[in-house]
Amino acid sequence: MNAAQSKYTAWLIHLTAWAVIFGMPLFVTGPDRPLMDGPEYGRFLLVPLSFMIVFYTNFFRLIDRYLTTRRFALFTAYNLLLILLVMVSIHLLFRHVLPPGQGHHPPMDRPWQDVARFFLGNATLYLLVVGVSVAIRMTGGWYRAEAARKELEHSRTEAELQNLKSQLNPHFLFNTLNNIYSLIQLDTVRAQQAVHDLSRMLRYVLYDSCRATVPLASEIEFLRDYIELMRIRLPRHVRVFVSLPDTPSSTRIAPLLFISLVENAFKHGVSYEKPSYITIDIHEMEDQLLCSIKNSSFPKSDSDRSGSGIGLQNLSKRLEMIYPGRYIFEYGPAGEADYRALLCIKFTDR
């Protein structure tokens, strides 16, 4: 609901409430309470009209000017003065302009008791009207402030997501171009095919990843192309085991969730001198998507740690913003010579 609709709804509620109050004599009738005549209904109208004066004077002026600025003494003083003026006016109107009909005259032997009862009894009602006005005004202000805060939080989240993607894309491109550069020296034909594969992958990164969600099949195809591109330059003693869904469901997920994990496995799980392995397993299970990656661990030296940890940190932030409370993300050493990453996402729209 936008601001205009919210304002319209609020005023519709005001109008309905006052219509019920003004029409109350038309519904409260009985054998001993006949329908009010014109003069009697006119006297009745003075009371809700006075309530409206107190209510909207607070609603539009006193609350914003004095209560929200914490000038409580002035707020109280102006309300007491307002209530006194309204009650005196109503009392004079009742007595001199719209006096009660025949049989409703107050006893004349105790006029001061009647005046005291009138002021003391009605003062409580007017104070209650002030309280209702304060409650509605402050609640409406709180809802508006909360809506603005949520909108600001949403904008901040979107901006941070775009920033995380902008950090991820150059990092991914840098590593992939390094792989193709190495391949050019070994096999020109395969390098050309790799460039073709890379162009398809970049199209996904630059265009599809700008959307909030993508089909799971597109993400899996992107990972498949990336893994095949990475296989090209691996030595024979590196074993790569890959299990990806052949026919992914129609589930939509946030783009580029798994590339950091796969990229990290190839970067830190491959040795060109020692036997090494990488195992990648992504599959769906009921309402969950699981990604399990395990690889041999060959930590990089301090001089070769460019980008290390950035992808995983960015992924943690993205998961918290996109799937709060609906994911499990664990990564770290698994034994002395192994490293494992586990990502489980639970979907609620299935």
N, C-alpha and C positions, 0 to 999 in steps of 0.2 A: 504494500500500500504506500503510495507516494504521499508527499506533504499535503497536496491539495485535497486528495481523497480523505486523508486523516482529519484535516480541518473540517471538511464537509460532514464527516461522520460525527465529530464532536459536537458540532452545532445542531445536528439532527437529534442527538441525544438530549441536548439542552431543551430544544423545542418540545420534544416528546414529554420530558419531565414536567415542564411548566404547563403543557396542555392537560396533563393528568391532574395537576394541582388545581388549575382553574376550573376544570370540569368536574371536580369531586362532588359538589352539591347536586349535580345531575344524576349521580349514581347512589348517593347515600340518602335514600328516601325510605319511608315506611308509613304505616298507619298513624304513628305518633309524630312523624317527621315529614310533613307534606313538602312538595317541591317549592323552592323559594320563589317569591314574586320578584318583580323588578327592583324595587328599593332595597329589599333584603339582600338580593344577590349583589347589588352595588356596594352595600356595606361589606359583604364578604370579600369582594374583589380588592378592597383597600388593603387587606392583610397580605395576600400573596404579592401585590404590587409593592408593598413596603419591603417584603422579603427580597424581591428582585432588586430594589434600590440598594439594599445592604450587600447583597450577593455580588452584584456586578461592579459596585464601587470598589469592593475589595478585589474582585477578579481582575479588573482592568487597571486599577490605580494603586491602591494601598499596598497590595502584596508585593508587586514588583518594585515599588518606590521605597518601601520601608522594611518589609519583612525579609526579602531576599538580600537586602543590604545590611541586615542585622541591626537595624534601628528599631528595636523592639518597643522601647518606651513610646516613641512617636506612633508606631503602629497601634499600640494599645490605646493611647490617648485619642487618636483620630477615630478609632472604632467606637470608643465610648461616647464621644461627641456625636458621631453619626447616628448611633442607636438612640441617644437621647433626643436628637432632633426629629428622627423618624417617629418615635413613640409619641412625642408631644404633638406632632402634626396629625397623626392618626387619631389621637384623643380629641383634638379640637374638631377634626372633621366628623368624628362620630357624634360629638355633642352638639355642634352648631350647623353642620351642613347636611349630614345624613343621620339624623337622630333615629333611635329605634322606634318601631311602630307601636301601636296601641297595645298595652299589656306588657311592654318590655322596658318601661322606664325604670331606671335604678332607684332604689329607695333614697329619698331626699334627706333622711335623718342622719345618714352616715356617708356624705359625699367624699370625705377624705379617705375613708376605708376603700371605697370603690377605686379611687385614683391610685392608691397604694397598691391594691391588688392588680390593677391594670399594668402599672409600670413594672412591678416585681415579677409578675407572671410572664409578661411578654419579653422582658429583658433576657430571660433564659432562652426563649425561642430565637431571638435575634443573635445571641452569642452562638447558638447552634448553627445558624445560617452562616455566620462568619467562619466557623470551623469547617463547614462543608465547602465553602468557597476556597479556603486555604488548602484543604485536602485535594480538591479537584485540580486547582491551579498548580500546586506543587507536584502532584502525580503526573499531570500532563507535561510539565517541564522536565521531570525525570525521564519520562518516556522519550521526549524529544532529544534530550542529552544522550540517552542510551542509544537511540537510533543513529545519532551523529557519530557516537563513539564506534559503533559497529561498522558504519560505513567507512570511517577512517581506518579502522583495523582491517577491513576488507581491502581497501585501496593499498594499505601498507603491505599486506600479504601478497597481493598481486604484483606489486612493485618488487618485492623481495624474490618472488618466484622468477620473475623475468630476469632479475639480476643473477640469480643462481644459474639460470639457463645460459645467460651470456658468458658466465665463467666456464660452464661446462663445454660449450661448443668449441671455442678456440683450443681448449685443452685436448679434446677428442681429435680435432683436426690436426693439431701439431703431431700427436703420436702416430696417426694414420699416415700422414705424409712422410714421416721418417721411415715407416715400413715400406712404402712404395719406392722411396729413394734407394733403399737397400736392394729392393727387388729389381730395379732397372739395371743394376750392375750384373745381375745373375741371369735374368731371362726377360728379354724385351717384350716378347709376345704376351707372356703372363702379366707383365707390368701393364700393358695396354688393357688387358681384361680387368686388372685391378683398378685402373683409373675409371673404367666404366662402372665397376661395382661401387667405387667411392662416390662417383657422381650421383648414383641412385641413393646411396646412404646420406649424402649431404642434402639431397632434396628432402629427405625425411626429416633431417635435423633442422633445416632452415625453414621448412614450411609446415609439416605436420606437427612438429614439436611445439609450435606456437599456439596450438589449440589446448584447451583445458584437459581434454581426454582424447585418446585415440583407440581404435580397435586393438584388442590384444593381438590379433593376427598380424597387424602392421608392426607392432613392437617386436614380435617374435621373428618376423622376416628380417627386420633391421638387425637384430642380434645374430641371426644366421649368416647374413652377409658379412657382418663384422668379424665373426669367428673365422669364416672361410678366408677372409682377407688376412687375418693374423696367422693362419696356418701356413701361409706361403713361405714365410721366412724362417719358420721353425726348423731346427735341426732334427734329424731322424730319431734321435734318442728321446725326444720330448713326446710324451703320449698325451693326447687330447681326447677326452671322452665327453660327448655332448648328447644330451637328451632334451629335446624340445618338443612341444606338442605339434603333431602333424596337422591336426584340424582344431585349432583353438576355438573356443566358444565366442559368442558375440559380446562378451564382456568388454567394457571400455575402461581403460586405466590411464593414469597420468603418464605422459611420454617420458622416455629416457630414464626410467627408474633403475634399470639393470645394467646399463652400460658402464657405470662406474665400477661395479663389482666385477664384471667381466674384464674390463680394462686393467683393473688392479691385479687380477689373477695372472694375466699375461705378462704384466710388467714385473711382478715380484715372484712369480712361480716358475720362471724359465731360467735355466742355466745352460750356457752353450758348452760347458765342459762336463757337467755331471748329469746323471739321469734325473729327469724331472717329469712332472705330470700336472694336468689340469682336468678337473671333473666339473662339468656344468650340468645341472639338472633343474629344469623349470617345468612344473606341471600344475594342473588344476586339480583340486580335491574338494568336492562339494562347493561350499561358498568361500573357498580360500584359494589363493594363488601363492605357491611356494617356489622360492628360488634358493637352491643350495649349491654353493660353489666351494670346492676344496682344491687346494693346490700345494705343491711343494713350496717351501719357503726359502727364498734367497734374498735376504734384506739388502737393499742398495746401500752403497757407501754414502757418507755425508756429501760428497761431491756429485752424486748422481741421484738426488732425491727431489728433482723438480716435479712439483705437482703432487708429491706423495701426501696422502691424507686429505687433500682438498676435495676430491671427488666423494669420499666417504662422509666427510663433514657436511658437504652440500646435500647429499642424499638424506642424511639424518634430519636436516632442517626442512627439506621438502616433505618428507614423510610426516613430520610433526604438523606441518601446515595443511597438508592435503588429507591425511588419514589419521587424525588425532584419536588415540585410543583404539585404533583398529589395525595395528600392525605390530610385528615383532621384528626387530633388526638387531642382529648380533654378529660380531666379527672379532677375530683375534686368533692368536696361535692355537693350534690343536695338536699338542705334542711338541717334540723338540724340533722337528723338521717340516711341519705341516702348518697350513693356515686355512681357516674356514670362515665363510660368510654365509649367514642365513637371513633371508628376508621372507616374511610371511605377511600377506595382506588379506584381511577379511572384508568381503563385500557384503553390503546390507541391502542391495537392490535386486537380489535374486529371489 
